[in-house]
Amino acid sequence: MSFQEDLDAAAREEIDRACTLGWKELALHTPWGDTYEGFTPGGREVCFERSYLWEGEAGGEIRVEVNVYEPHAFEEGARLTRSIAREIDA
């Protein structure tokens, strides 16, 4: 697995985890972000950065951003974004 494939795989795993909570649970904590150290599927030491932001106005869709990068190479990381739609009964 190449370096970029490894970062991409880690980013996909992280965004899947980041989107496990529903809109109602996330809305209570948006905007929010965190960075922590961990390992890619290939065993590389990286930083995981996760953010929950309002897509537009507060109370609308929540944009989930994930960035996985080596500590010395932030700009060369793998970035993914997804949106979580507001639940109709929320």
C-alpha positions as CSV (number, residue, x, y, z in Angstrom):
1,M,0.0,0.0,0.0
2,S,1.4,3.4,-1.0
3,F,1.8,6.2,1.5
4,Q,-1.2,8.1,0.0
5,E,-3.4,5.0,-0.1
6,D,-2.6,4.5,3.5
7,L,-3.6,8.1,4.4
8,D,-6.8,7.8,2.3
9,A,-7.8,4.5,4.0
10,A,-7.3,6.1,7.4
11,A,-9.3,9.1,6.4
12,R,-12.2,6.9,5.1
13,E,-12.2,5.0,8.4
14,E,-12.2,8.2,10.4
15,I,-15.0,9.9,8.5
16,D,-17.1,6.7,8.8
17,R,-16.6,6.9,12.6
18,A,-17.2,10.6,12.7
19,C,-20.6,10.2,11.0
20,T,-21.9,7.4,13.3
21,L,-23.8,9.9,15.5
22,G,-27.0,11.4,14.1
23,W,-27.8,15.0,13.5
24,K,-29.7,15.4,16.8
25,E,-26.7,14.2,18.9
26,L,-24.2,16.2,16.9
27,A,-26.2,19.4,16.8
28,L,-25.7,19.7,20.6
29,H,-21.9,19.9,20.2
30,T,-21.6,21.8,16.8
31,P,-19.3,23.6,16.2
32,W,-16.6,21.3,17.6
33,G,-13.3,19.9,16.6
34,D,-10.5,17.8,18.0
35,T,-7.0,16.5,17.0
36,Y,-5.4,13.4,18.3
37,E,-2.5,11.1,17.4
38,G,-3.1,7.5,16.1
39,F,-2.0,5.0,13.4
40,T,-3.1,4.3,9.9
41,P,-4.1,0.9,8.7
42,G,-0.4,0.5,7.5
43,G,1.0,1.4,10.9
44,R,2.1,5.0,10.2
45,E,1.9,7.4,13.1
46,V,-0.4,10.3,12.1
47,C,-2.6,13.0,13.4
48,F,-6.4,12.8,13.0
49,E,-8.2,16.0,12.9
50,R,-12.0,16.0,13.1
51,S,-14.4,18.9,12.9
52,Y,-18.2,19.4,13.0
53,L,-19.3,22.7,11.6
54,W,-22.6,24.2,10.4
55,E,-22.8,23.9,6.7
56,G,-24.5,27.3,6.5
57,E,-26.7,28.7,9.3
58,A,-26.8,27.1,12.7
59,G,-29.5,24.4,12.8
60,G,-29.0,23.3,9.2
61,E,-26.8,20.6,7.8
62,I,-23.7,19.7,9.7
63,R,-20.4,19.5,7.7
64,V,-18.0,16.8,9.0
65,E,-14.4,17.4,8.0
66,V,-11.6,14.9,8.5
67,N,-7.9,15.4,7.9
68,V,-5.2,12.7,8.4
69,Y,-1.6,13.8,8.2
70,E,1.9,13.2,9.4
71,P,2.7,15.6,12.2
72,H,5.3,17.4,10.1
73,A,3.3,17.5,6.9
74,F,-0.2,19.0,7.5
75,E,-0.6,20.2,4.0
76,E,0.1,16.8,2.5
77,G,-2.7,15.0,4.4
78,A,-5.8,13.2,3.2
79,R,-9.0,15.3,3.6
80,L,-12.6,14.2,3.4
81,T,-15.9,16.0,3.9
82,R,-19.4,14.8,4.4
83,S,-22.7,16.4,5.3
84,I,-25.3,15.2,7.8
85,A,-28.7,16.4,6.9
86,R,-31.0,17.7,9.6
87,E,-33.5,15.1,10.8
88,I,-37.1,16.0,10.0
89,D,-38.3,15.6,13.6
90,A,-35.3,17.3,15.1
